[in-house]
């Protein structure tokens, strides 16, 4: 390759200029001498854990906590004359070290906790006359040393926790006239010191936990005019001290945890100190009764004869008893008046608004009253405007003189009453027949809808019911409930009346296939029996079994998200054991890749994303705990019910734990040294409730419904759910269960939380979120306390809090210390089994591309299962197994239904929902990229794909909710960022961008040519001795998990022989195989 002539000149000029510039810098620019402070910063480098500067470059904050900090290093501190924050947390630094800070008179915060500082060392603090905060926790100081603090008259916060201070030492503190916070927990102070403490007139906060206090002389503290917060936790207090505490009404907070004071005394305090938050381990000890939880059941009714349809009674001029809920609202719904496109929209239409799909009876009645004339009913606007196609924007809705118009007129004439108080309640909607089986296209039948009310009344409401076909290509339904057969297959006709919804199955079998001589189809498992029973009704024959290599590839990708290796494929194909497929399933369920993949999917479902955990100010460690907690439980095969219980009932503190103790314990989970195991099976996982994208109760309710019940409750936030029984009021009352779940700083933690933040330099010194996170990460990594925010349950406000479980009765949860216990009990016991059903259905959808209920996250009455018997069997089995996830995987994959071929026959070619054949499924994002990486990896790396998960894409969680939070390749293939309550966030549909990525993206091509790739490994071998048969076979096994057929082998070898080098030919072959549909799909 030759450069153009002018290029040489350019290169020479460039070199000259570079040399000239370097020479000029060395000769012409003077070297600026470093200041003593700059030299000191360099001297501290490698020893400090945090160092911050002012805008003028002066050092303002230094934290020293590394174990290798030496005494001589502290000499550098003398140069930081503008230093206002210093922390020396080094157990080996004693009194001598403090001699280097005695002239740092700008200090306002000094932390010496856990150091070896003693009494003499405190003498070096005398000149620090600007000091406002001093932390001497866990040091060797005694009473004598406190005399050196007596002149620090600007001191506002003094912490002496876990020191040998006694009552005698307190006298040296009486000169601290501005002291507002004094922490004496873990000292030897007793009641005798109260008289001395009473002289600190500006004292606002006093911590006396774990001391020798008995409370007999508490009366002396009543002399403290500004005392607001008193902590007496973990002291054995005299019961009579309650009478003294009652006389301290100015207290805003009083902590009495583990003090031995009985519950009745605590209640007395709570009543007497109306403006004081009293915190005790017994004050909220209210039993959460779940045994008395009542589920709505259809009571045994004394059913009355069925009333004829209202339209017939109107035509017969019978005397009518019309109901607003029974007749008027259903009629308006059937006419479409309260639909979202008409008066049911949020803005209404033409100045007239109805609640969408009804069920806000007061709003509907109030608005209707404006459009009626009780004195002259025939003049009512509601009767006349809908009769005109010209004047009424919605067209003709009420045929003039029709029964619909007469019904409304009769209601107006009889007083236009709303729902009568104590009126019978709607119980259910019965529709007959429950199933319709047609024999040919064009046939027609009618269905009848009967409303049942709580007083036993039954009425034919077919004329007031709305009907909808789920698939018009199979069956159409008229407004009168007449069903017409349109095509082969099965669907449902959904009937809507009031909040009752009924699904009628409609079947038209494949022509000439439903005969008594339906072929014998093996049904070795219960799944197969239920599937084949449905297929028989449809006249559909299932496909044959898939081949062994197809099964191995399919099940390996589904269970472990990993392509089988060539050796694994050969071994499986040569294995003649009759139960080898079952054995392989068991083998896959034990692999680390199974744990990684299914942990990833459960983290997707529960919404683990650091981007929504910013409120913790420790987002990355917290999300890592979340992911690890899930992974541990998948690995140990903990039941789904126990996993969810640990999430739903998760709280940050242990029962009776103080905030001080919680901070210490929580930081032990983040410590680099001797880290405690957050994933321990007795630990809950509260971080789910810390997500910023569900900070309000309604968002919590929506996320809960989606995640654990497979329900989309969004519609019920604003109006009656169009496809389910839930009304807006039902949702609001359900939301009450979530109003007391809080994330932040509870009342008994606010003081210590604030003081800990201040002592750590927040917010004044570390005045940005980034600086705080940086500091907290370092401190927490040391295992030292930081001001953690927490998930907690707030006490009920008021005497009553009415809530309602979905499908249950109203209950008062004000006396329940944790309403989530009711939620969990309900989920495991309610008769519809939504909890188990949602999980089973999602797992089924993973294996079959569609759920038995589809979409899998939309369980509602208007979305019935395609095979109810199959779903019921799996749900019961899953519950009976102890919610064993491996039982579910094993049961599904061992079925013949799962192992069917994807190749259709003439009867099942159009079947997409009855599982008569396997469905070609594009590989999920992580699985697709991992497959590319494994197929192109050298032997060593490929052999580790099933055991080492660190570099696998199936172990890569989103770092935030932004697109850049995941690899570009994963984004291209639709990996979810966990930002929405929808399974659809994971995109599995093929796109043009995916095709372009696999064909010519630089990253993709680099996988083929990388140094630790298979092609590079082949390049090192001699081309002359290459076995082309073996190479082609290996390429096919690596990518398509099968051997090439005769034509493929011949064409591949011809190409290899035609290229300049074998390496080039193999590169072409691998690229071509990776670009096939067979590679990128699971089949």
ABEGO torsion letter per residue (X at the ends): XBBBAAAAAAAAAAAAAAAAAAAAAAAABBBBBBBAAAAAAAAABGABABBBBBAAGBBABBBBABAABBAAAAAAAAABAABABBBBBBAABBAAAAAAAAABAABABBBABGBABBAAAAAAAAABAABABBBABGBABBAAAAAAAAABAABABBBABGBABBAAAAAAAAABAABABBBABGBABBAAAAAAAAABAABABBBABGBABAGAAAAAAAABAABABBBABGBBBBAAAAAAAAABAABABBBABGAGBBAAAAAAAAAABAABBBBBAAAABBBBBAAABBBBBBBBBBBBBBBBBAAAAAAAGBBBBBBAAAAAAAAAAAAGAABAABAABAAEBGGBBBBBGEGBAAAAAAAAAAABBAABAAABAAAAAAABAAABAAEBABBBGBAAAAAAAAAAAAGGBBBBBGBBBBABBBBOBABBBBABBGBBBBBBBBBBBAAGBBBBAAAABBBBBABAAABBBBAAGBBBBABBEBBBBBBBBEABBBBBBBBBBBBGABBAABBBBBBABAAAAAAAAAAAAAGBBBBBBBBAAAAAAAAAAAAAGBBBBAAAAAAAAABABAAAAAAAAAAAAABAAAAAAAAAAAAAAAGBBAAAAAAAGAAAAAAAAAAAAAAAAAAAGBBAAAAAAAAAABBABBBGBBAAAAAAAAAAAABABGBBBAABAABBBAAAAABAABABAAAAAAAAAAAAAGBBAAAAAABBBAABABBAAAAAAAAAAAAABBBEBBAAAAAAAAAAAAAAGOAAABABAAAAAAAAAAAAAAGBBBBBBBBBBBBBBEABBBBBBBGBBBBBAAABABAAAAAAAAAAABAAGAAAAAAAAAAAAAAAGBBABOBAABBBAABBBABAAAAAAAAAAAAAAGGBAAAAAAAAAABAAAABBABBBAAAAABAAAGABBBBBBBBAAAAAAAAAAAABBAAAAAAAAABAAABAAABBBABABAAABBAAAAAAGBBAGABBBAAABBABBBAAAAAAAAABAAAAAAAABAABAAAAAAABBAAABBAAAAAAAAAAAAAGBBBBAAAAAAAAAAAAABABAAAAAAAAAAAAAABAAAABBX
